[in-house]
C-alpha cells in the first residue's frame, strides 16, 4: 500500500477508511486517489486534512462535493423571436446599390461588378 500513498495526509485517510469500512476501504481509497489525480493532490489534501483533524467520517463522494461544490441551477431564459417588420423603419425604395442610407454599406450591383474597388469585398460604401 505504500506506493499508492502520494502525500502525508493520504495514509491517515486510508487508515480512517479501513477502520470504518474494512475491505471496502481500498475501493473508496482508489476513488479518493482518482480525485487527487483529476483535481490535484494538494487540493484533496486540503480537504482531507480538516476532516481527519476533526475525526469526521468521510468518503470519496463527500470529498468530491467539497472540491467541486454543486453549481446553482441557471435560471430559465426565454428569448422570443423578434418581429423585424415592426422594429426596422421602412427604407426608401430604389434599385439595390443606388440608395445611400447614412453609413450603411450596400451591395455594388448597379454596374454588375462583383467586388468593390479591387478589395475583394462585394460591398462598397456609397
GUMI-807019 format. One line per field, with one value per atom (N, C-alpha, C): atom name; z, x, y; residue number from 1; residue in one letter; chain. Coordinates in steps of 0.2 Angstrom, whole numbers, plus 2048, in hexadecimal, padded with zeros to 3 digits. Last residue first. Example, Ala and Ser with C-alpha at 12.3 -4.5 7.8 and 13.67 -1.06 7.14 Angstrom:
<balums>
atom = (N/CA/C/N/CA/C)
w = (823/824/827/827/827/827)
u = (840/844/840/842/83E/842)
v = (7F5/7FB/800/7E4/7EA/7F0)
n = (2/2/2/1/1/1)
res = (S/S/S/A/A/A)
chain = (A/A/A/A/A/A)
</balums>
This chain:
<balums>
atom = (N/CA/C/N/CA/C/N/CA/C/N/CA/C/N/CA/C/N/CA/C/N/CA/C/N/CA/C/N/CA/C/N/CA/C/N/CA/C/N/CA/C/N/CA/C/N/CA/C/N/CA/C/N/CA/C/N/CA/C/N/CA/C/N/CA/C/N/CA/C/N/CA/C/N/CA/C/N/CA/C/N/CA/C/N/CA/C/N/CA/C/N/CA/C/N/CA/C/N/CA/C/N/CA/C/N/CA/C/N/CA/C/N/CA/C/N/CA/C/N/CA/C/N/CA/C/N/CA/C/N/CA/C/N/CA/C/N/CA/C/N/CA/C/N/CA/C/N/CA/C/N/CA/C/N/CA/C/N/CA/C/N/CA/C/N/CA/C/N/CA/C/N/CA/C/N/CA/C/N/CA/C/N/CA/C/N/CA/C/N/CA/C/N/CA/C/N/CA/C/N/CA/C/N/CA/C/N/CA/C/N/CA/C/N/CA/C/N/CA/C/N/CA/C/N/CA/C/N/CA/C/N/CA/C/N/CA/C/N/CA/C/N/CA/C/N/CA/C/N/CA/C/N/CA/C/N/CA/C/N/CA/C/N/CA/C/N/CA/C/N/CA/C/N/CA/C/N/CA/C/N/CA/C/N/CA/C/N/CA/C/N/CA/C/N/CA/C/N/CA/C/N/CA/C/N/CA/C/N/CA/C/N/CA/C/N/CA/C/N/CA/C/N/CA/C/N/CA/C/N/CA/C/N/CA/C/N/CA/C/N/CA/C/N/CA/C/N/CA/C/N/CA/C/N/CA/C/N/CA/C/N/CA/C/N/CA/C/N/CA/C/N/CA/C/N/CA/C/N/CA/C/N/CA/C/N/CA/C/N/CA/C/N/CA/C/N/CA/C/N/CA/C/N/CA/C/N/CA/C/N/CA/C/N/CA/C/N/CA/C/N/CA/C/N/CA/C/N/CA/C/N/CA/C/N/CA/C/N/CA/C)
w = (705/700/704/707/70A/705/701/700/704/700/702/701/6FD/6F9/6FB/6FE/702/6FD/6F7/6F8/6FC/6F3/6FA/6FB/6E7/6E8/6EF/6EA/6E9/6EA/6EE/6EE/6EE/6E2/6E8/6E8/6D7/6DD/6E3/6CE/6D1/6D7/6C9/6C8/6CA/6CD/6C7/6C5/6D8/6D3/6CC/6E3/6DE/6D8/6F0/6EA/6E4/6FF/6FA/6F3/70B/707/702/71C/716/712/723/722/71B/728/727/726/71F/724/723/713/71A/71F/703/708/70E/6F5/6FA/700/6EC/6EA/6EF/6F1/6EF/6ED/6E9/6EE/6EC/6E5/6E3/6E8/6F1/6EC/6EA/700/6FA/6F5/710/70A/705/71E/71A/713/72D/726/722/73B/738/730/744/73F/73C/74C/74F/74A/744/749/74C/73D/73A/73E/747/744/740/755/74F/74C/75D/75B/755/767/760/75F/778/773/76C/783/77E/779/794/78D/789/79F/79B/795/7B0/7A9/7A5/7B9/7B8/7B1/7BD/7BA/7B9/7CE/7C7/7C4/7D5/7D5/7CE/7D6/7D3/7D3/7E4/7DF/7DD/7E5/7E8/7E3/7E4/7DF/7E2/7F1/7EC/7E7/7F7/7FB/7F6/7EF/7F0/7F3/7F1/7EB/7EB/7FF/7FD/7F6/7FD/801/800/7F5/7F3/7F7/7FD/7F7/7F4/80E/809/802/820/819/814/831/82C/825/83A/836/832/842/843/83F/83E/842/844/837/83D/842/82C/830/837/827/828/82D/824/82A/82B/81A/820/826/80F/813/81A/808/80A/810/806/809/80C/7FE/805/809/7F2/7F6/7FD/7EE/7EF/7F4/7ED/7F2/7F3/7E2/7E9/7EE/7D6/7D9/7E0/7CF/7D2/7D5/7CB/7C6/7C9/7D5/7CE/7CA/7DF/7E0/7D9/7DB/7DC/7DC/7DC/7D5/7D5/7E9/7E5/7DE/7EC/7EF/7EB/7E6/7E4/7E6/7EE/7E7/7E4/7FA/7FA/7F2/7F7/7F8/7F8/7F5/7EF/7F1/802/7FC/7F6/80A/80B/805/80B/806/806/816/80F/809/821/820/819/824/81E/81D/82F/82E/829/82D/834/834/820/822/828/821/81D/81F/82A/82C/828/821/827/82A/817/815/81C/81E/81B/819/821/827/824/814/818/81E/80F/80C/810/815/817/815/80E/815/818/7FD/802/809/7F6/7F3/7F8/7F7/7FB/7F9/7F0/7EE/7F3/7F6/7F0/7ED/802/802/7FC/800/800/800)
u = (796/794/795/7A2/79E/79D/79F/7A3/79F/7A2/79E/7A2/7A8/7A3/79F/7BA/7B4/7AE/7C5/7C3/7BD/7C9/7CB/7C9/7C6/7CC/7CE/7BA/7C1/7C7/7B1/7B1/7B8/7AC/7B0/7B0/7A4/7A3/7A7/799/7A0/79F/78D/78F/796/78A/78E/790/782/77F/783/787/783/781/78E/790/78D/784/788/789/789/784/787/78B/78E/789/786/785/788/786/78C/78B/778/77D/783/774/771/776/772/777/773/76F/76C/772/773/773/771/773/77A/779/764/769/770/759/75D/763/74C/751/755/744/745/749/74A/747/748/745/74A/747/73C/73B/741/745/742/741/743/747/743/739/73E/743/72F/72D/733/737/733/730/73D/741/73D/739/735/738/744/742/73E/73F/741/73F/743/73E/741/74B/74C/747/74B/748/749/755/754/750/755/753/752/765/75E/75C/76F/76E/767/772/76E/76E/782/77B/778/78C/78B/784/794/78E/78D/7A5/79F/79A/7B2/7AE/7A7/7B7/7BB/7B7/7AC/7AF/7B4/7A8/7A3/7A7/7B3/7B2/7AD/7B1/7B7/7B6/7A5/7A6/7AC/7AA/7A4/7A4/7B3/7B5/7B0/7AF/7B0/7B2/7B1/7B1/7B1/7AF/7AF/7AE/7BA/7B4/7B5/7C5/7C2/7BC/7CB/7C4/7C1/7D5/7D7/7D0/7CF/7D3/7D4/7C9/7C5/7C8/7D5/7D0/7CB/7DB/7DE/7D9/7D3/7D4/7D6/7D5/7CE/7CF/7E2/7DF/7D8/7E4/7E7/7E4/7DD/7DA/7DD/7E7/7E0/7DC/7F2/7F2/7EB/7EF/7F0/7F0/7E3/7E9/7EA/7D8/7D8/7DE/7DC/7D8/7D8/7E3/7E6/7E2/7DA/7E1/7E4/7D0/7CF/7D5/7D7/7D5/7D3/7D8/7DE/7DC/7CB/7CE/7D4/7C9/7C5/7C8/7D2/7D4/7D0/7CB/7D1/7D3/7C0/7BF/7C5/7C7/7C4/7C2/7CC/7D1/7CD/7C1/7C5/7CA/7BB/7B9/7BD/7C1/7C3/7C1/7BD/7C0/7C3/7B7/7B5/7B7/7BE/7B7/7B4/7CC/7C9/7C1/7CD/7CE/7CB/7CC/7C7/7C7/7D7/7D0/7CB/7E1/7E0/7D9/7E0/7DF/7DD/7E3/7DD/7DB/7F1/7EB/7E4/7F5/7F6/7F1/7F3/7EF/7F0/7FB/7F4/7F0/807/806/7FF/804/806/805/802/805/807/802/801/805/805/7FF/7FD/810/811/80B/80B/80F/810/804/800/804)
v = (90D/913/919/901/906/90C/8F0/8F7/8FC/8DF/8E5/8EB/8D3/8D5/8DB/8D5/8D5/8D7/8D6/8D0/8CF/8E3/8E1/8D9/8E9/8E4/8E2/8F0/8F4/8EF/8E3/8EA/8ED/8D6/8D9/8E0/8D5/8D0/8D2/8E0/8DE/8D9/8E4/8DD/8DC/8F1/8F1/8E9/8EF/8F3/8F2/8E8/8E4/8E8/8E8/8EC/8E7/8E9/8E5/8E9/8F5/8F2/8EE/8FA/8F8/8F4/90A/902/900/916/913/90B/91C/91E/91A/914/914/915/916/918/918/90C/910/910/902/909/90E/8F5/8F9/900/8F1/8EF/8F3/8FF/8F9/8F8/902/904/8FE/909/904/907/90C/90E/909/901/904/907/902/901/905/8FD/902/900/8EE/8F2/8F7/8E8/8EC/8F0/8E2/8E7/8EB/8D9/8DD/8E3/8D0/8D6/8DB/8CA/8CC/8D2/8BE/8C5/8C6/8B1/8B3/8BA/8B2/8B1/8B4/8A8/8AD/8AD/8A4/8A3/8A9/89B/8A1/8A0/895/894/89B/897/898/897/889/88F/890/883/882/889/883/885/884/875/87B/87D/86E/86D/874/86F/870/870/865/868/869/861/864/868/85D/862/865/852/858/85E/84A/84D/853/846/84A/84D/83F/845/849/834/839/83F/82E/831/836/832/82D/831/833/836/830/838/833/836/843/842/83C/848/841/83F/854/854/84D/84F/853/853/84A/846/849/856/850/84B/85E/860/85A/855/857/859/854/84E/850/860/85E/859/861/866/865/855/855/85B/859/854/854/863/865/860/85B/861/863/853/850/855/857/859/856/852/859/85B/845/84A/851/83F/83F/845/841/844/844/838/840/844/82D/82F/836/82B/82C/82F/829/82F/831/81D/822/829/815/816/81C/816/819/81A/80D/814/818/801/804/80C/800/800/803/7FE/804/805/7F2/7F7/7FD/7EB/7EA/7EF/7F9/7F2/7F1/805/801/7FA/80A/80B/806/807/806/806/80C/805/803/81A/816/80F/81C/81E/81A/818/815/816/821/81A/817/82D/82C/825/82B/82B/82A/82B/825/825/838/833/82C/842/841/83B/841/840/83F/83A/83F/83D/82E/834/839/81D/823/829/812/815/81B/80C/80F/813/806/80B/80F/7FA/800/806)
n = (126/126/126/125/125/125/124/124/124/123/123/123/122/122/122/121/121/121/120/120/120/119/119/119/118/118/118/117/117/117/116/116/116/115/115/115/114/114/114/113/113/113/112/112/112/111/111/111/110/110/110/109/109/109/108/108/108/107/107/107/106/106/106/105/105/105/104/104/104/103/103/103/102/102/102/101/101/101/100/100/100/99/99/99/98/98/98/97/97/97/96/96/96/95/95/95/94/94/94/93/93/93/92/92/92/91/91/91/90/90/90/89/89/89/88/88/88/87/87/87/86/86/86/85/85/85/84/84/84/83/83/83/82/82/82/81/81/81/80/80/80/79/79/79/78/78/78/77/77/77/76/76/76/75/75/75/74/74/74/73/73/73/72/72/72/71/71/71/70/70/70/69/69/69/68/68/68/67/67/67/66/66/66/65/65/65/64/64/64/63/63/63/62/62/62/61/61/61/60/60/60/59/59/59/58/58/58/57/57/57/56/56/56/55/55/55/54/54/54/53/53/53/52/52/52/51/51/51/50/50/50/49/49/49/48/48/48/47/47/47/46/46/46/45/45/45/44/44/44/43/43/43/42/42/42/41/41/41/40/40/40/39/39/39/38/38/38/37/37/37/36/36/36/35/35/35/34/34/34/33/33/33/32/32/32/31/31/31/30/30/30/29/29/29/28/28/28/27/27/27/26/26/26/25/25/25/24/24/24/23/23/23/22/22/22/21/21/21/20/20/20/19/19/19/18/18/18/17/17/17/16/16/16/15/15/15/14/14/14/13/13/13/12/12/12/11/11/11/10/10/10/9/9/9/8/8/8/7/7/7/6/6/6/5/5/5/4/4/4/3/3/3/2/2/2/1/1/1)
res = (X/X/X/X/X/X/X/X/X/X/X/X/X/X/X/X/X/X/X/X/X/X/X/X/X/X/X/X/X/X/X/X/X/X/X/X/X/X/X/X/X/X/X/X/X/X/X/X/X/X/X/X/X/X/X/X/X/X/X/X/X/X/X/X/X/X/X/X/X/X/X/X/X/X/X/X/X/X/X/X/X/X/X/X/X/X/X/X/X/X/X/X/X/X/X/X/X/X/X/X/X/X/X/X/X/X/X/X/X/X/X/X/X/X/X/X/X/X/X/X/X/X/X/X/X/X/X/X/X/X/X/X/X/X/X/X/X/X/X/X/X/X/X/X/X/X/X/X/X/X/X/X/X/X/X/X/X/X/X/X/X/X/X/X/X/X/X/X/X/X/X/X/X/X/X/X/X/X/X/X/X/X/X/X/X/X/X/X/X/X/X/X/X/X/X/X/X/X/X/X/X/X/X/X/X/X/X/X/X/X/X/X/X/X/X/X/X/X/X/X/X/X/X/X/X/X/X/X/X/X/X/X/X/X/X/X/X/X/X/X/X/X/X/X/X/X/X/X/X/X/X/X/X/X/X/X/X/X/X/X/X/X/X/X/X/X/X/X/X/X/X/X/X/X/X/X/X/X/X/X/X/X/X/X/X/X/X/X/X/X/X/X/X/X/X/X/X/X/X/X/X/X/X/X/X/X/X/X/X/X/X/X/X/X/X/X/X/X/X/X/X/X/X/X/X/X/X/X/X/X/X/X/X/X/X/X/X/X/X/X/X/X/X/X/X/X/X/X/X/X/X/X/X/X/X/X/X/X/X/X/X/X/X/X/X/X/X/X/X/X/X/X/X/X/X/X/X/X)
chain = (A/A/A/A/A/A/A/A/A/A/A/A/A/A/A/A/A/A/A/A/A/A/A/A/A/A/A/A/A/A/A/A/A/A/A/A/A/A/A/A/A/A/A/A/A/A/A/A/A/A/A/A/A/A/A/A/A/A/A/A/A/A/A/A/A/A/A/A/A/A/A/A/A/A/A/A/A/A/A/A/A/A/A/A/A/A/A/A/A/A/A/A/A/A/A/A/A/A/A/A/A/A/A/A/A/A/A/A/A/A/A/A/A/A/A/A/A/A/A/A/A/A/A/A/A/A/A/A/A/A/A/A/A/A/A/A/A/A/A/A/A/A/A/A/A/A/A/A/A/A/A/A/A/A/A/A/A/A/A/A/A/A/A/A/A/A/A/A/A/A/A/A/A/A/A/A/A/A/A/A/A/A/A/A/A/A/A/A/A/A/A/A/A/A/A/A/A/A/A/A/A/A/A/A/A/A/A/A/A/A/A/A/A/A/A/A/A/A/A/A/A/A/A/A/A/A/A/A/A/A/A/A/A/A/A/A/A/A/A/A/A/A/A/A/A/A/A/A/A/A/A/A/A/A/A/A/A/A/A/A/A/A/A/A/A/A/A/A/A/A/A/A/A/A/A/A/A/A/A/A/A/A/A/A/A/A/A/A/A/A/A/A/A/A/A/A/A/A/A/A/A/A/A/A/A/A/A/A/A/A/A/A/A/A/A/A/A/A/A/A/A/A/A/A/A/A/A/A/A/A/A/A/A/A/A/A/A/A/A/A/A/A/A/A/A/A/A/A/A/A/A/A/A/A/A/A/A/A/A/A/A/A/A/A/A/A/A/A/A/A/A/A/A/A/A/A/A/A)
</balums>
